[in-house]
Amino acid sequence: MLKSLLGYILIGLIKLVGLTPLKTAQKLGRGIGWLLWFFRSRAREVTRVNLRLCYPDMAPEQCDQLARDALLHSGMTAAEMGPFWGYSQQEGLKLLNKVHGGELLDRALADEQGVLLLIPHQGNWELTNNFISGQTPVTFMYRPLKNQVFNDWMVKRREMLGCNLVPTTGAGVKTLFDVLQSGGVVGFLPDQEPKRRSGVFVPFMSVPALTPKLPGELLRKTGAIALMLCVVRLPESQGFDIHISEPPSDIYADDPEVSATAMNLAIERCIALCPEQYQWEYKRFKHRPEHALNPYAKAGVP
């Protein structure tokens, strides 16, 4: 009962923020990010651990500055759910300033092969729902949330934009294969830890990271084309740019480790566009290779 009530409250807050301009939502988001930094939040401590792992040569004060900036952007990403889920698709697309590499997507869509869009947690990836579904039907895999009320509303909002959502289940995976084999488009978030049996340990920012094998399997078994797509937030509430690029050719390799390594390299290139806009507060390195210590537990992060 309490969980359902919390879900309705969260939906109400998002709808309320959805009535405001982007500038107002982002100002609210920066306030959220500042609070996450000021207090010893889990997000702050995970971000600091991740940045120290990924940028070992960065001076401590620079690392902390990057962490503060990252939390401000994470706060904005959270507050922007109001505009992205509250605006119509047409209103949402007005937030898109420019598409870099759009010809790559046009060429891929003109082909009869399927298209696998790999979309890291950069900027505000929710914009891709508006952008892609405005051009072609697209299927996204998502991880169901524990709060059923909020999960159902989230799925409904995304599907109203024209997206087809499938859960991270065996049936959902089968749907992805079917869509790509029929020449359709699939969107996949490639920078989250899978279950141990579904991943391989390969470098991510030079740190061994449990990385999903599924994208490589989808490409090998369906003959689909892979494209990277990431979003960058522009300053002064000017909206967002989308960057589309080709991943290294090794992403099509038969060896899962070679394929996953190429995918992580492509993600790193997206991060390099604007490191402070990447979702650093996610425990990307929680699972470690044999005998290695969990860096978050070692740092005392809850």
Secondary structure, DSSP 8 states (H G I E B T S, - for coil): -HHHHHHHHHHHHHHHHTTS-HHHHHHHHHHHHHHHHHTT-HHHHHHHHHHHHH-TTS-HHHHHHHHHHHHHHHHHHHHTHHHHHHS-HHHHHTTEEEEETHHHHHHHHHSSS-EEEE--SBS-TTHHHHHHHTTS-EEEEE---S-HHHHHHHHHHHHHTTEEEEESSHHHHHHHHHHHHTT-EEEE--SS---GGGEEEEEETTEEEEEESHHHHHHHHH--EEEEEEEEE-GGG--EEEEEE---GGGG-SSHHHHHHHHHHHHHHHHHH-GGGB-TTS-TT-S-STT---HHHHTT--
